[in-house]
Amino acid sequence: MFDSTAARAPRRSMGADRHVGRLLVRAYVQATSPTRRSEILDLLDRLLLMGPFGVAQAIDDADRR
């Protein structure tokens, strides 16, 4: 679901989708390789553009820690 179909995903999956953002932010923090961090940032960027994955909130929460 890394394209526009994510916006049309069934509502029942949206609860789980919110965890995607948190998991990616955690993966970014734990990544030791600059290449891996770059890949994770690319995913976060794509998900931010699509919206429904809780990425903006996960980034905001991580910023406040």
N, C-alpha and C positions, 0 to 999 in steps of 0.2 A: 504494500500500500504506500508506495513512495511517489505517487502521482496524484492527479486530481480525484481519483476514486476514493481517497481517504475522506474527502468532504461528504461523500455519499454513503459512508459506512453505516451499518445499522446502529441505532442508539445503544443497544445492549453492549456493544463492544467499547463504547466511549468511556466507560468507567475504567477499564483496563488501559485504555490509551493514555490516560493522564499520567500513568506510571512511566511511560516511555521517556518523557522529558526528564524526570528525576533520575532514571537509570542512565541516560546518556550524560547528564551532568556529572553523575558519580563516576562513570567510566572516564570522562575527560579528566577529572581530578586525579584518578588513579593511574592514568596512562603515563608511561615513562618515556615513550618514544615520541619525538616531534612529529613523525609521520602519522602515528596513531592519533595523536591529538588533532592534527589537521583533518584527518578523516572524520573524526567525531564532530569537529566544528562544522564540517560540510553537511553532515547529517542534521545537526541542530539548525543550521541555516535553512535547509530545505523544509524541515518540519515547522519552523517559525513561519515560513511563507504559507504553509497549508493551514496552520492554525489550531486544529483540534487536539493537539497532543500534550497540552499542558507545558510546553517548552518555555514559554515566556514566564510562567509562574515559577517553574523550576529554576530558571536562571535568576529571577528576582529573589527567590528564597536563598539561593546559594550566595548571592551578592550580599545579603544581609548578615551572613554568618561571619 
